[in-house]
Amino acid sequence: MGALLDVLGALMVGTILLLMILSFQMQLRETADRTIYAAHMMTHVQTACKELNSIIALCGVNLPMDSVVVIIADSTKMAFRTYWDYKNNVMTQDANTLSFKLKDSATYVGRELEIIQSASPIYDLGAIFWLDQLKFYYYDINGNFLGNVVTGNTRKDIFSLDIGMTFSRQYPYIASPPLKTKVQLKCYLMNRFLRYSN
């Protein structure tokens, strides 16, 4: 009888140790999944910021310095004119209009920032997804705040802007809260800055 109890006790201890090892392994895997997931999200945020900064830097290429190049300067929308064709990476004979618009996504949970050049989206990165919120803040050459909405002739004074974005992506595990990232990106209308300094 004592030998049977010893065998049962050894089985119980072995089972508990096996469960502890499996539980530890599952926690390691979940931690690795979370890390990979967060890294993927941050890569997406960096790509989005780089893309926006590159496009906005081309605002007003080949247009007169005293013209209004930013045609829409709203708190949630922006559009500007430039002779640079960002899609094909060439200078054109006609001015292109580049615009940014937040819309509900058909593919991803949340919303997406659609970047449109003269009525057609800019290649694959024409849509930046997993966005919850987008805000534009406009500044003059000296860094003075012009407002969230700039209208009329004052739009020609815009030389930089801050873009406030909140990215939100649902985590694959059901019980986990979504991963949220807030970014404030400073973009300069670099073409206008360079021409102003000459």
C-alpha atoms as an extended CHARMM CRD file, in Angstrom:
* protein
*
       198  EXT
         1         1  MET       CA              0.0000000000        0.0000000000        0.0000000000  PROA      1               0.0000000000
         2         2  GLY       CA              2.8530000000        2.3810000000        0.8650000000  PROA      2               0.0000000000
         3         3  ALA       CA              4.5010000000        1.6970000000       -2.5120000000  PROA      3               0.0000000000
         4         4  LEU       CA              1.2360000000        2.5630000000       -4.3050000000  PROA      4               0.0000000000
         5         5  LEU       CA              0.9690000000        5.8440000000       -2.3980000000  PROA      5               0.0000000000
         6         6  ASP       CA              4.5850000000        6.6310000000       -3.2820000000  PROA      6               0.0000000000
         7         7  VAL       CA              3.8720000000        6.0090000000       -6.9950000000  PROA      7               0.0000000000
         8         8  LEU       CA              0.7020000000        8.1300000000       -6.8920000000  PROA      8               0.0000000000
         9         9  GLY       CA              2.5610000000       10.9280000000       -5.0750000000  PROA      9               0.0000000000
        10        10  ALA       CA              5.3860000000       10.8080000000       -7.6460000000  PROA      10              0.0000000000
        11        11  LEU       CA              2.8040000000       10.9780000000      -10.4760000000  PROA      11              0.0000000000
        12        12  MET       CA              1.1240000000       13.9680000000       -8.8500000000  PROA      12              0.0000000000
        13        13  VAL       CA              4.4170000000       15.8210000000       -8.3620000000  PROA      13              0.0000000000
        14        14  GLY       CA              5.4530000000       14.9760000000      -11.9500000000  PROA      14              0.0000000000
        15        15  THR       CA              2.1060000000       16.2060000000      -13.2980000000  PROA      15              0.0000000000
        16        16  ILE       CA              2.3560000000       19.4790000000      -11.3530000000  PROA      16              0.0000000000
        17        17  LEU       CA              5.9240000000       20.0370000000      -12.6220000000  PROA      17              0.0000000000
        18        18  LEU       CA              4.8230000000       19.2880000000      -16.1900000000  PROA      18              0.0000000000
        19        19  LEU       CA              1.9150000000       21.7660000000      -15.8760000000  PROA      19              0.0000000000
        20        20  MET       CA              4.2860000000       24.4120000000      -14.4880000000  PROA      20              0.0000000000
        21        21  ILE       CA              6.6980000000       23.9180000000      -17.4120000000  PROA      21              0.0000000000
        22        22  LEU       CA              3.8480000000       24.0880000000      -19.9720000000  PROA      22              0.0000000000
        23        23  SER       CA              2.4120000000       27.1920000000      -18.3160000000  PROA      23              0.0000000000
        24        24  PHE       CA              5.8330000000       28.8860000000      -18.3110000000  PROA      24              0.0000000000
        25        25  GLN       CA              6.3450000000       27.9730000000      -21.9730000000  PROA      25              0.0000000000
        26        26  MET       CA              2.9340000000       29.4100000000      -22.9140000000  PROA      26              0.0000000000
        27        27  GLN       CA              3.7170000000       32.6410000000      -21.0430000000  PROA      27              0.0000000000
        28        28  LEU       CA              7.0530000000       32.9220000000      -22.8800000000  PROA      28              0.0000000000
        29        29  ARG       CA              5.2930000000       32.4280000000      -26.2040000000  PROA      29              0.0000000000
        30        30  GLU       CA              2.6290000000       35.0350000000      -25.4040000000  PROA      30              0.0000000000
        31        31  THR       CA              5.3350000000       37.5220000000      -24.3270000000  PROA      31              0.0000000000
        32        32  ALA       CA              7.2250000000       36.8840000000      -27.5760000000  PROA      32              0.0000000000
        33        33  ASP       CA              4.0050000000       37.3600000000      -29.5850000000  PROA      33              0.0000000000
        34        34  ARG       CA              3.2950000000       40.6640000000      -27.8010000000  PROA      34              0.0000000000
        35        35  THR       CA              6.8360000000       41.8930000000      -28.4690000000  PROA      35              0.0000000000
        36        36  ILE       CA              6.6680000000       40.9990000000      -32.1700000000  PROA      36              0.0000000000
        37        37  TYR       CA              3.2040000000       42.5630000000      -32.4170000000  PROA      37              0.0000000000
        38        38  ALA       CA              4.3630000000       45.8230000000      -30.7700000000  PROA      38              0.0000000000
        39        39  ALA       CA              7.4790000000       45.9350000000      -32.9860000000  PROA      39              0.0000000000
        40        40  HSD       CA              5.3210000000       45.5150000000      -36.0940000000  PROA      40              0.0000000000
        41        41  MET       CA              3.0510000000       48.3190000000      -34.9230000000  PROA      41              0.0000000000
        42        42  MET       CA              6.0200000000       50.6620000000      -34.3110000000  PROA      42              0.0000000000
        43        43  THR       CA              7.4400000000       49.8550000000      -37.7560000000  PROA      43              0.0000000000
        44        44  HSD       CA              4.0850000000       50.8330000000      -39.2590000000  PROA      44              0.0000000000
        45        45  VAL       CA              4.0270000000       54.1080000000      -37.2770000000  PROA      45              0.0000000000
        46        46  GLN       CA              7.5810000000       54.9660000000      -38.4080000000  PROA      46              0.0000000000
        47        47  THR       CA              6.7350000000       54.2190000000      -42.0450000000  PROA      47              0.0000000000
        48        48  ALA       CA              3.6030000000       56.3690000000      -41.8260000000  PROA      48              0.0000000000
        49        49  CYS       CA              5.5160000000       59.3130000000      -40.3110000000  PROA      49              0.0000000000
        50        50  LYS       CA              8.2960000000       59.0710000000      -42.8940000000  PROA      50              0.0000000000
        51        51  GLU       CA              5.7730000000       58.9680000000      -45.7320000000  PROA      51              0.0000000000
        52        52  LEU       CA              3.8380000000       61.9890000000      -44.4740000000  PROA      52              0.0000000000
        53        53  ASN       CA              6.9930000000       64.0170000000      -43.8820000000  PROA      53              0.0000000000
        54        54  SER       CA              8.3320000000       63.2120000000      -47.3700000000  PROA      54              0.0000000000
        55        55  ILE       CA              5.1090000000       64.2650000000      -49.0790000000  PROA      55              0.0000000000
        56        56  ILE       CA              4.5330000000       67.4840000000      -47.1210000000  PROA      56              0.0000000000
        57        57  ALA       CA              8.1350000000       68.6160000000      -47.7610000000  PROA      57              0.0000000000
        58        58  LEU       CA              7.2410000000       68.9160000000      -51.4740000000  PROA      58              0.0000000000
        59        59  CYS       CA              4.4290000000       71.4090000000      -50.9290000000  PROA      59              0.0000000000
        60        60  GLY       CA              4.6180000000       74.3070000000      -53.3920000000  PROA      60              0.0000000000
        61        61  VAL       CA              7.4070000000       73.0020000000      -55.6530000000  PROA      61              0.0000000000
        62        62  ASN       CA              7.7340000000       75.3700000000      -58.6590000000  PROA      62              0.0000000000
        63        63  LEU       CA              4.8530000000       77.6250000000      -57.5340000000  PROA      63              0.0000000000
        64        64  PRO       CA              5.4290000000       81.3590000000      -56.9200000000  PROA      64              0.0000000000
        65        65  MET       CA              6.4160000000       82.1970000000      -53.3380000000  PROA      65              0.0000000000
        66        66  ASP       CA              3.4970000000       84.5980000000      -52.8420000000  PROA      66              0.0000000000
        67        67  SER       CA              0.8350000000       82.1350000000      -54.0430000000  PROA      67              0.0000000000
        68        68  VAL       CA             -1.4760000000       80.1560000000      -51.7960000000  PROA      68              0.0000000000
        69        69  VAL       CA             -0.1350000000       76.6080000000      -52.1090000000  PROA      69              0.0000000000
        70        70  VAL       CA             -2.0680000000       75.0570000000      -49.2050000000  PROA      70              0.0000000000
        71        71  ILE       CA             -5.5940000000       74.9780000000      -50.5900000000  PROA      71              0.0000000000
        72        72  ILE       CA             -7.2510000000       73.2060000000      -47.6290000000  PROA      72              0.0000000000
        73        73  ALA       CA             -5.9330000000       73.7920000000      -44.1010000000  PROA      73              0.0000000000
        74        74  ASP       CA             -8.5210000000       72.2060000000      -41.8270000000  PROA      74              0.0000000000
        75        75  SER       CA             -8.1600000000       70.4420000000      -38.4780000000  PROA      75              0.0000000000
        76        76  THR       CA             -8.7780000000       67.0020000000      -40.0500000000  PROA      76              0.0000000000
        77        77  LYS       CA             -8.0160000000       67.5960000000      -43.7570000000  PROA      77              0.0000000000
        78        78  MET       CA             -5.1470000000       69.1010000000      -45.7020000000  PROA      78              0.0000000000
        79        79  ALA       CA             -4.5090000000       69.6310000000      -49.4160000000  PROA      79              0.0000000000
        80        80  PHE       CA             -1.7840000000       71.4750000000      -51.2770000000  PROA      80              0.0000000000
        81        81  ARG       CA             -0.5160000000       72.1270000000      -54.8010000000  PROA      81              0.0000000000
        82        82  THR       CA              2.8810000000       71.2020000000      -56.2100000000  PROA      82              0.0000000000
        83        83  TYR       CA              4.4410000000       70.5990000000      -59.6080000000  PROA      83              0.0000000000
        84        84  TRP       CA              6.1950000000       67.5200000000      -58.2380000000  PROA      84              0.0000000000
        85        85  ASP       CA              4.5400000000       64.2160000000      -59.1330000000  PROA      85              0.0000000000
        86        86  TYR       CA              5.1560000000       62.1780000000      -55.9640000000  PROA      86              0.0000000000
        87        87  LYS       CA              3.6640000000       59.0480000000      -57.4620000000  PROA      87              0.0000000000
        88        88  ASN       CA              6.1150000000       58.9220000000      -60.4040000000  PROA      88              0.0000000000
        89        89  ASN       CA              8.9430000000       60.9420000000      -58.7770000000  PROA      89              0.0000000000
        90        90  VAL       CA              9.1900000000       63.5250000000      -61.5900000000  PROA      90              0.0000000000
        91        91  MET       CA              8.4560000000       67.2060000000      -62.2110000000  PROA      91              0.0000000000
        92        92  THR       CA              5.3170000000       67.7750000000      -64.2880000000  PROA      92              0.0000000000
        93        93  GLN       CA              4.0210000000       70.5120000000      -66.5880000000  PROA      93              0.0000000000
        94        94  ASP       CA              0.7790000000       70.8460000000      -64.6170000000  PROA      94              0.0000000000
        95        95  ALA       CA              0.2900000000       71.3800000000      -60.8980000000  PROA      95              0.0000000000
        96        96  ASN       CA             -0.7180000000       68.3180000000      -58.8840000000  PROA      96              0.0000000000
        97        97  THR       CA             -2.9860000000       68.4110000000      -55.8540000000  PROA      97              0.0000000000
        98        98  LEU       CA             -2.0330000000       66.2260000000      -52.9000000000  PROA      98              0.0000000000
        99        99  SER       CA             -4.6130000000       65.7070000000      -50.1730000000  PROA      99              0.0000000000
       100       100  PHE       CA             -4.9390000000       63.8390000000      -46.8850000000  PROA      100             0.0000000000
       101       101  LYS       CA             -8.2880000000       62.4740000000      -45.7770000000  PROA      101             0.0000000000
       102       102  LEU       CA             -9.2760000000       60.1870000000      -42.8970000000  PROA      102             0.0000000000
       103       103  LYS       CA            -11.9340000000       57.6280000000      -43.7830000000  PROA      103             0.0000000000
       104       104  ASP       CA            -13.4120000000       54.4260000000      -42.3970000000  PROA      104             0.0000000000
       105       105  SER       CA            -11.4150000000       51.3890000000      -43.4880000000  PROA      105             0.0000000000
       106       106  ALA       CA            -12.9410000000       48.4920000000      -45.3560000000  PROA      106             0.0000000000
       107       107  THR       CA             -9.8430000000       46.3340000000      -44.7780000000  PROA      107             0.0000000000
       108       108  TYR       CA             -8.6070000000       47.1780000000      -41.2750000000  PROA      108             0.0000000000
       109       109  VAL       CA            -10.2910000000       47.7640000000      -37.9330000000  PROA      109             0.0000000000
       110       110  GLY       CA            -10.4500000000       51.5170000000      -37.3760000000  PROA      110             0.0000000000
       111       111  ARG       CA             -9.8120000000       54.2070000000      -39.9350000000  PROA      111             0.0000000000
       112       112  GLU       CA             -7.2120000000       54.9520000000      -42.5640000000  PROA      112             0.0000000000
       113       113  LEU       CA             -5.4970000000       58.0650000000      -43.8440000000  PROA      113             0.0000000000
       114       114  GLU       CA             -5.9120000000       58.1330000000      -47.5820000000  PROA      114             0.0000000000
       115       115  ILE       CA             -3.2870000000       60.1300000000      -49.4850000000  PROA      115             0.0000000000
       116       116  ILE       CA             -4.5620000000       61.2130000000      -52.8910000000  PROA      116             0.0000000000
       117       117  GLN       CA             -2.6350000000       62.8510000000      -55.7330000000  PROA      117             0.0000000000
       118       118  SER       CA             -4.8130000000       64.4750000000      -58.4000000000  PROA      118             0.0000000000
       119       119  ALA       CA             -7.8050000000       62.1740000000      -57.7250000000  PROA      119             0.0000000000
       120       120  SER       CA             -5.8900000000       58.8580000000      -57.4640000000  PROA      120             0.0000000000
       121       121  PRO       CA             -4.3730000000       57.2370000000      -54.3540000000  PROA      121             0.0000000000
       122       122  ILE       CA             -0.5730000000       57.2010000000      -54.0810000000  PROA      122             0.0000000000
       123       123  TYR       CA              0.5620000000       53.6050000000      -54.7180000000  PROA      123             0.0000000000
       124       124  ASP       CA              0.4590000000       51.0410000000      -51.8770000000  PROA      124             0.0000000000
       125       125  LEU       CA              1.2220000000       53.5130000000      -49.0850000000  PROA      125             0.0000000000
       126       126  GLY       CA             -1.5640000000       55.8020000000      -50.2590000000  PROA      126             0.0000000000
       127       127  ALA       CA             -3.5000000000       54.5640000000      -47.2310000000  PROA      127             0.0000000000
       128       128  ILE       CA             -2.0410000000       54.5950000000      -43.7310000000  PROA      128             0.0000000000
       129       129  PHE       CA             -4.1990000000       52.3840000000      -41.5460000000  PROA      129             0.0000000000
       130       130  TRP       CA             -5.0550000000       51.6660000000      -37.8780000000  PROA      130             0.0000000000
       131       131  LEU       CA             -5.7530000000       55.3560000000      -37.1860000000  PROA      131             0.0000000000
       132       132  ASP       CA             -8.2440000000       56.4980000000      -34.5740000000  PROA      132             0.0000000000
       133       133  GLN       CA             -7.5690000000       60.2140000000      -34.6350000000  PROA      133             0.0000000000
       134       134  LEU       CA             -5.9000000000       62.8030000000      -36.8720000000  PROA      134             0.0000000000
       135       135  LYS       CA             -5.3810000000       66.5190000000      -36.1660000000  PROA      135             0.0000000000
       136       136  PHE       CA             -3.4880000000       69.2230000000      -38.0560000000  PROA      136             0.0000000000
       137       137  TYR       CA             -1.9790000000       72.3350000000      -36.3840000000  PROA      137             0.0000000000
       138       138  TYR       CA             -0.5320000000       75.0670000000      -38.6360000000  PROA      138             0.0000000000
       139       139  TYR       CA              2.4310000000       77.4250000000      -38.0170000000  PROA      139             0.0000000000
       140       140  ASP       CA              4.0980000000       80.3560000000      -39.7870000000  PROA      140             0.0000000000
       141       141  ILE       CA              7.7960000000       80.8420000000      -40.6830000000  PROA      141             0.0000000000
       142       142  ASN       CA              8.6400000000       81.8910000000      -37.1030000000  PROA      142             0.0000000000
       143       143  GLY       CA              6.8010000000       78.9900000000      -35.4830000000  PROA      143             0.0000000000
       144       144  ASN       CA              3.7890000000       81.0770000000      -34.4190000000  PROA      144             0.0000000000
       145       145  PHE       CA              0.5760000000       79.0870000000      -34.1890000000  PROA      145             0.0000000000
       146       146  LEU       CA             -1.8930000000       80.0420000000      -36.9530000000  PROA      146             0.0000000000
       147       147  GLY       CA             -4.6960000000       77.7340000000      -35.7780000000  PROA      147             0.0000000000
       148       148  ASN       CA             -6.3210000000       74.3930000000      -36.5160000000  PROA      148             0.0000000000
       149       149  VAL       CA             -8.2420000000       75.9100000000      -39.4050000000  PROA      149             0.0000000000
       150       150  VAL       CA             -6.5880000000       78.4670000000      -41.6790000000  PROA      150             0.0000000000
       151       151  THR       CA             -8.6140000000       80.1250000000      -44.4280000000  PROA      151             0.0000000000
       152       152  GLY       CA             -8.2660000000       82.8180000000      -47.0580000000  PROA      152             0.0000000000
       153       153  ASN       CA             -5.0060000000       84.5610000000      -47.8620000000  PROA      153             0.0000000000
       154       154  THR       CA             -3.5150000000       83.5540000000      -44.4880000000  PROA      154             0.0000000000
       155       155  ARG       CA             -2.8720000000       80.0720000000      -45.9340000000  PROA      155             0.0000000000
       156       156  LYS       CA              0.1820000000       81.4380000000      -47.7880000000  PROA      156             0.0000000000
       157       157  ASP       CA              1.7850000000       82.0280000000      -44.3510000000  PROA      157             0.0000000000
       158       158  ILE       CA              1.8190000000       78.2970000000      -43.5310000000  PROA      158             0.0000000000
       159       159  PHE       CA              5.4020000000       77.0230000000      -43.3830000000  PROA      159             0.0000000000
       160       160  SER       CA              5.0640000000       74.0640000000      -41.0110000000  PROA      160             0.0000000000
       161       161  LEU       CA              2.4860000000       71.9360000000      -39.2940000000  PROA      161             0.0000000000
       162       162  ASP       CA              2.1260000000       69.4530000000      -36.4770000000  PROA      162             0.0000000000
       163       163  ILE       CA              0.2060000000       66.2720000000      -37.1670000000  PROA      163             0.0000000000
       164       164  GLY       CA             -1.2990000000       64.5840000000      -34.1240000000  PROA      164             0.0000000000
       165       165  MET       CA             -2.1470000000       60.9320000000      -34.7720000000  PROA      165             0.0000000000
       166       166  THR       CA             -3.4730000000       58.1310000000      -32.5950000000  PROA      166             0.0000000000
       167       167  PHE       CA             -2.8350000000       54.6470000000      -33.9360000000  PROA      167             0.0000000000
       168       168  SER       CA             -4.8940000000       51.8100000000      -32.4650000000  PROA      168             0.0000000000
       169       169  ARG       CA             -4.6460000000       48.1400000000      -33.3390000000  PROA      169             0.0000000000
       170       170  GLN       CA             -6.6280000000       45.3030000000      -31.8040000000  PROA      170             0.0000000000
       171       171  TYR       CA             -4.4140000000       42.6870000000      -30.1800000000  PROA      171             0.0000000000
       172       172  PRO       CA             -4.9540000000       39.1460000000      -31.5530000000  PROA      172             0.0000000000
       173       173  TYR       CA             -5.8150000000       37.6350000000      -28.1390000000  PROA      173             0.0000000000
       174       174  ILE       CA             -9.4610000000       38.1560000000      -27.2200000000  PROA      174             0.0000000000
       175       175  ALA       CA             -9.0450000000       39.3760000000      -23.6400000000  PROA      175             0.0000000000
       176       176  SER       CA             -6.2600000000       41.8560000000      -24.4070000000  PROA      176             0.0000000000
       177       177  PRO       CA             -6.8590000000       45.5980000000      -24.8410000000  PROA      177             0.0000000000
       178       178  PRO       CA             -5.8520000000       47.2480000000      -28.1500000000  PROA      178             0.0000000000
       179       179  LEU       CA             -2.3420000000       48.6130000000      -28.5830000000  PROA      179             0.0000000000
       180       180  LYS       CA             -2.4940000000       52.4310000000      -28.8140000000  PROA      180             0.0000000000
       181       181  THR       CA              0.2990000000       54.7380000000      -29.9680000000  PROA      181             0.0000000000
       182       182  LYS       CA              0.0880000000       58.5280000000      -29.9760000000  PROA      182             0.0000000000
       183       183  VAL       CA              2.4440000000       60.4680000000      -32.2330000000  PROA      183             0.0000000000
       184       184  GLN       CA              2.9690000000       64.1710000000      -32.8130000000  PROA      184             0.0000000000
       185       185  LEU       CA              4.8920000000       64.7260000000      -36.0420000000  PROA      185             0.0000000000
       186       186  LYS       CA              6.4360000000       68.0970000000      -36.9750000000  PROA      186             0.0000000000
       187       187  CYS       CA              6.4850000000       68.5780000000      -40.7610000000  PROA      187             0.0000000000
       188       188  TYR       CA              8.0450000000       71.5060000000      -42.6030000000  PROA      188             0.0000000000
       189       189  LEU       CA              7.0200000000       72.7230000000      -46.0310000000  PROA      189             0.0000000000
       190       190  MET       CA             10.7210000000       72.4150000000      -46.8100000000  PROA      190             0.0000000000
       191       191  ASN       CA             10.5290000000       73.6980000000      -50.3690000000  PROA      191             0.0000000000
       192       192  ARG       CA              9.0080000000       76.9650000000      -49.1100000000  PROA      192             0.0000000000
       193       193  PHE       CA             11.5460000000       77.2400000000      -46.2630000000  PROA      193             0.0000000000
       194       194  LEU       CA             14.4880000000       76.8550000000      -48.6350000000  PROA      194             0.0000000000
       195       195  ARG       CA             13.1240000000       79.3840000000      -51.1140000000  PROA      195             0.0000000000
       196       196  TYR       CA             12.2710000000       81.8820000000      -48.3640000000  PROA      196             0.0000000000
       197       197  SER       CA             15.8310000000       81.8720000000      -47.0580000000  PROA      197             0.0000000000
       198       198  ASN       CA             17.2520000000       82.7940000000      -50.5090000000  PROA      198             0.0000000000
